[in-house]
Amino acid sequence: MDKKKREALTPTKQKGGCTMTDAALRTLIARRLREAREAKGLTLEAVGNAIGTTRQSVFRFESGKHWLTIPKLFRLAEALGTTPKFLIFGLDAGKQP
């Protein structure tokens, strides 16, 4: 992995705590999306249809190539039977896939 990509995935320390880079956060959300979809046994196409987009868009969200808008994040969470809180932070014991 080249230095630029490694730096993009490395959390950065800032005053007041540790924050993640955009790329690292996108990667975590993408992984949780895919895990939630697979846990429900849904296809990319089924999820795309449920949220009003294409399977290609869902694939791009899951691969971290595209950022999600807030409304799409909420629609995805609902379609996957989880919460936006779980998709972003990995928290929410009651609705994890």
Order of alpha helices (4+ residues) and beta strands (2+ residues): alpha-beta-beta-alpha-alpha-alpha-alpha-alpha
